[in-house]
Structure formats: C-alpha cells, structure tokens
Amino acid sequence: MLKIDNLHVRVAGKEILKGLTLEVRPGEVHAIMGPNGAGKSTLGNVLAGREGYEVTQGSVTLADRDLLALEPEQRAALGVFLAFQYPVEIPGVNNTYFLKAALNAQRKYRGEAELDSMQFLRLVREKLGVLHVSDELLHRAVNAGFSGGEKKRNEIFQMALLEPKLAILDETDSGLDIDALKMVAEGVNHMRDPQRAFLVITHYQRLLDYIVPDRVHVLAGGRIVESGDRSLALRLEAQGYGALARREPAARAQG
Amino acid sequence: MPLFASLLQTRPDDAAGEPDWLREVRAAALADLRGVGLPTPRVESWKYTPLRALESRRFVCCSDAEASRRAVPEAALALVAADAPRLVFVNGTYRADLTRLQGLPAGLTLEPLSAALAQAPEAMRFLLARRFAAAGDVFARLNTALLREGTLLRVAPGTRIVPPVHLVCVGTPAEADIAWSLRHLIDLGEDSHLTLVEHYVGSGAHAHLGNGLAQYRLQAGAVLRIVQAQEEAVGASLIRRSEFDLDARAEVMLTALDLGATLARHDLVARLSGAGARFSARGCFALRGRQHADMQIDVGHRACDSACELIWRGVADERARGVLRGAIGIEPGADGAVAHLSTKNLLLSPHAEIDAQPVLEIHADEVQASHGATVGQLDEAALFYLRSRGLSAAAARALLIQAFCREVLDAGVPEALRDALAARLAHCLPQEARNA
C-alpha cells in the first residue's frame, strides 16, 4: 500500500530524512519509534504534504500513485490521514460543519455522491457511538479551547469519520492520560481492517501495549536503523534509545 | 474653489418659520467652515485617509431633484423583516412612499426630521445645538450647516419596542454626483429598550458623497441594540459620525459591518457620562479593490463603574486599505471603569494595508483596561490542517477568512439578522471558487 524508497527530506536547508525506506502493506500496523529529533514528525508531515519540506531524493507511493506529486487535499481524498501531534485550534469554524465539508470534498474528488445533512448526521452518530466521544465536541469550534485529551479524541473521531486507507498517528499518545490513551487505542483497533494500514509514530512504548503493531521500526538519524516485531519495542523500553545511537554508525556504514 | 465653499454656495435657503436658534446653529457652523478646506494628513485624525481625490471633485449639494422618483428595488430595503417600522432616504431625500410608519408601537416616535422641525423643533434643540469644534470634525460642521433632513426617533420612558426599527439610506445613480447630508436624532427615554438597524446601501453604481451624522441619547437605564451595516456602491464616498451619550446604567450593544464604498469614514464616539453605563461594540470591515475604510472609535469614560468592550476585525485584499483607531479615555473620577479593546486584522494581499492603532488614556483609579492589536496573514498551520482533511486550498482559505470575521457577528445580533449579515459579509470575502 505505502512504499517509501530512499526518501531524503530537507527542512529549512537541513537534511532531516536521509534515505528512509519503508513498506507498509494493507491491513498492517507499523510503529515508528525513535529518539527526539530523529525525523519522526517530519515523516508524518511529508506524507501528508505539508509545505516547507523539500524532498531531494527518493519516492513515496500510495497504491502505486506518486504521493509527492499531489496536494495535501488530494492525498486526503486518496486516503491519507494524519492525526496531528498538535491539532490546530480554529476558532469560528464549527467542528461538524468542517467535517461535513471535508468529507464531501473528499467524496467529490473521488467521484462519489456527497452526503446530505441527514446522511452525514447518521454517520456521525454511528461513529460517536463506537468511540465514546461526547457529541458536545461537535458543536464547538474546531479544537478551540479543547483540552489536550479532547484534541486527540477529536483527531481519532475525524479519522473514524473520514475512513482513510492510510492513517498516520503522529505522537498521538503524547500528553495523554491513560483513559485518553485507551480511547485512542480502541479507536484504532476498531478501525483495523484488511484494507487499511496504520503508521503509528511514537516516542514511548506505552501506546503499543494497546495497539499491537505488526512491525516496529526504529528511526534514528533520518533513517530506519532497525526493524523487528513487537519485541523490539519492549527491548527499546528496557535499553533506551542510547543503546541504538551507539549502534547507528554501524548501520550507516552498511547503508 | 475648495470643495466646501462650492457646496455651501449651493446650499438651500433656510425654511420659512424656522426658529431663530436653528438658523443660528447653521450660521455658526457655516462661520466655522469659512475658509476651511478638507482636512489634510497633518490633522491627526485624518493621518491615514488622504482626501485629495475628493477635493478636486464637484458635487451637486444636498439634494437630487429626481430623488423622489428614483426606483429602488425592494431587495435593497430587505435587510429587516418587511413588517418592521422603516424610514427610507434616497440620495439624501426622504421617501414617504418607501417608508413604513403606520401602526407604530405605542411609545415610539419615528418621523423625518424635516417634519419634526416644522412642528416642534424646540425638543431637538439640545441635540442640534451641539457644536463640533475639533480640527478633524469638519464634516460634522458641514452636516450642521446643511441641517434640514434626517430622522427623529424617540422612545418613551419605560417602553420596550419589540420590532426592530429599520433606517435605510440608499444611494442610487443620478445625473450628477450628489453630496447629500442627513442628521439622525435617536432619543431613548429612561429604562426604554430599542433595536435599531441602520443600513447604508448602494442600489446601482454611483459616486455620491454622503454625510451622515447620528446622535444617540440614552437616558438612565435605556438599552439600545444597534446594527450599522454599510454596503454603499463601490464608487461612493461616505463620511459618517455616530455619537452616543449614555446616562447611568444605559447600555449600547453595537454591531458594525463595513463592506462597501470606495471611501468610508466612520467616527464612532461614545461618552459614558452616567455611573454604570456600558458600551459594547463589535465590528468588521472587509475591503478589496482600492477600497479605503477608516474607523475612528473614541470612548470616554466619565463616570464610575462604566464599561466598554470594543472588538474589531479587519480584512483587506488586493490594494485595499483599512484604518482602525480605537481610543479609550478614562477621565478623573471614572473609578472602577472597565475597558477592553481588541482588534485583529488580516491582510490577504501583499499590496493591502491595515493600520491599527489602540490608544488608552487613564486618569482614574481602580481601573481595568486592556488593549491588543494585531495585523497578520492567514495561519499556515490552520490552512494545512484543513487541507489535510480534504478541503481545497481555496475552500480552506475562504473558511478561515469567514470564521475570522464571523466572530464579531456571533454575539448580540438577532438571529435572523445575523444570518443575513453573514451572507452579505461572505459575499464580500474571497469565495471558494476564486483562485487563491
């Protein structure tokens, strides 16, 4: 589904990703772990199409479409969803209005019929029931005045509503208490599907207790330095990233 | 010949039977104007609004001979529900045929100023005798010198007027450019309530020069909700002044929307003279092309425990220019005053400009005061967030700009009117379809 090949990315003149290669197949959950400054968030932003990230080498395809050639909204319509590490507050824009506009923009792009208000509200109610999100969030402005936990819940709710093919969770667990963390994990687990892939970017192992990944990758110094199954995350938890950093030059030499 | 001199030369004669004091008021204003030109940028309050282009133009003074016959589509008058009391002026001329005064609620007086002056001028003497002495107030002096027509609106003490009163000043094409002048007097008795909707609206392309001066007197405990919507023709120039005098516990909730005219100047003055008086004003200007809007707000706290809250939004696109000066003065003795001013402005083009200038002067104790002014561009992070969910760049921009402006409409405006104003505002902002 997602193929990243030898991706090099510069931000403000500085090379952050230095030859990242990764493949995620439909139905898989991959975790990307790594120390601060490794390029984890850069990866999420590049995949979603944020400006200011200069791809100098490499390629990214989603279901064989060249993702890097597309605008952020086109990527969204093709099924890319980024759950933001810091969801943006947008005062004055009603959450429900925004979600309906977003969903219909995506459907229109894909040549599907737009949903009318009744159909949309039915969909919203269905998703709310699954996620245990208070419908009060829907009547407020997008993320405006939301607590950290509410913002992350809103991200997961948006993900559930937009039903992406590839969901990227950028440190969605940061700053969450255990209840909010479980809610996020439940939302993801409920959406696991043979046709859908997840890229879970996280600094800590904790989230992976609740979202069990198929693969775990360690991102350090702008590239994947180690990949493995779930036990790799546990080993990192025990040993810390420091142990990896010492091994990194060896990995670079091999590349 | 300077513009004012040419306007005054064609000034209509005083009407027969008018009281001497009224002639004297006009004569004094005339004397004050003698030899005076349009204010230059050296006059502080006109610093950002050059009037050179106006100085070289010529206007027919005060009335459009055909004004009583000009067709005005009902759509231009439809901001407020069709059964509300309504007073209509076209190119500065009173239009009885478009006005609706039958069945006025008890306690409400609403009539053209010319009629009121012919019958009982004495009651208006206090308001009409106001002298405008400041260097920047020349248009108010001109308005006084030309004083003849406008509105008299009075609410009897203790009366709550339910339907909104609609005051419409229409500009419409004429054979020549007209310089019209209207004076509106609004007097709310003790503990009375009124909702007033003022609409300055262009119907067809024209380049008239309008001069509107409104004086609002709120006696103790009176409450005024007021909407001032300005949608003049893109070629029009409109100079307005709104003066509010608030006695004890009186309250004004104002919503202002400036969308039209090539030159729109509005002096908004509030004097909080009674203890516990409250003035809250929210407004927005949305400009494009070469539009120029200059909003000058001046609130004076003269009594203890008075409060004001000013919230303004400005949007300028293309080569438009916006000016917002918000001055709050807290005079000695106005202890316990609360005053807040916040203005946020959005530039949508590298050629647009907005000057935002908050001014606070405090001469009292135990005062709470704050002000903030920002001028910036659309938030890139917010744009990306919306686009990452599937909205096009143009749709995301349009949504953010509208949300930025809508904040000022979301409080204090009756719901039906709010939707109408929001639709007119949206029409003046970049649309989704337009290329960003």
HADDOCK unambig.tbl for C-alpha pairs under 7 A between the chains (distance, minus, plus):
assign (segid A and resid 48 and name CA) (segid B and resid 388 and name CA) 6.48 0.50 0.50
assign (segid A and resid 50 and name CA) (segid B and resid 384 and name CA) 6.51 0.50 0.50
assign (segid A and resid 72 and name CA) (segid B and resid 387 and name CA) 5.76 0.50 0.50
assign (segid A and resid 72 and name CA) (segid B and resid 388 and name CA) 5.20 0.50 0.50
assign (segid A and resid 73 and name CA) (segid B and resid 387 and name CA) 4.92 0.50 0.50
assign (segid A and resid 73 and name CA) (segid B and resid 388 and name CA) 5.47 0.50 0.50
assign (segid A and resid 73 and name CA) (segid B and resid 389 and name CA) 6.54 0.50 0.50
assign (segid A and resid 73 and name CA) (segid B and resid 390 and name CA) 4.11 0.50 0.50
assign (segid A and resid 73 and name CA) (segid B and resid 391 and name CA) 5.74 0.50 0.50
assign (segid A and resid 73 and name CA) (segid B and resid 392 and name CA) 5.81 0.50 0.50
assign (segid A and resid 74 and name CA) (segid B and resid 390 and name CA) 6.82 0.50 0.50
assign (segid A and resid 76 and name CA) (segid B and resid 388 and name CA) 5.85 0.50 0.50
assign (segid A and resid 76 and name CA) (segid B and resid 389 and name CA) 5.84 0.50 0.50
assign (segid A and resid 76 and name CA) (segid B and resid 390 and name CA) 5.11 0.50 0.50
assign (segid A and resid 77 and name CA) (segid B and resid 390 and name CA) 5.92 0.50 0.50
assign (segid A and resid 88 and name CA) (segid B and resid 381 and name CA) 6.92 0.50 0.50
assign (segid A and resid 88 and name CA) (segid B and resid 382 and name CA) 5.94 0.50 0.50
assign (segid A and resid 88 and name CA) (segid B and resid 385 and name CA) 6.70 0.50 0.50
assign (segid A and resid 90 and name CA) (segid B and resid 382 and name CA) 6.74 0.50 0.50
assign (segid A and resid 91 and name CA) (segid B and resid 403 and name CA) 7.00 0.50 0.50
assign (segid A and resid 92 and name CA) (segid B and resid 403 and name CA) 4.45 0.50 0.50
assign (segid A and resid 92 and name CA) (segid B and resid 404 and name CA) 6.53 0.50 0.50
assign (segid A and resid 92 and name CA) (segid B and resid 406 and name CA) 6.75 0.50 0.50
assign (segid A and resid 92 and name CA) (segid B and resid 407 and name CA) 6.08 0.50 0.50
assign (segid A and resid 93 and name CA) (segid B and resid 403 and name CA) 5.65 0.50 0.50
assign (segid A and resid 102 and name CA) (segid B and resid 389 and name CA) 5.67 0.50 0.50
assign (segid A and resid 102 and name CA) (segid B and resid 390 and name CA) 5.03 0.50 0.50
assign (segid A and resid 102 and name CA) (segid B and resid 391 and name CA) 5.31 0.50 0.50
assign (segid A and resid 105 and name CA) (segid B and resid 390 and name CA) 5.90 0.50 0.50
assign (segid A and resid 105 and name CA) (segid B and resid 391 and name CA) 5.90 0.50 0.50
assign (segid A and resid 106 and name CA) (segid B and resid 390 and name CA) 5.41 0.50 0.50
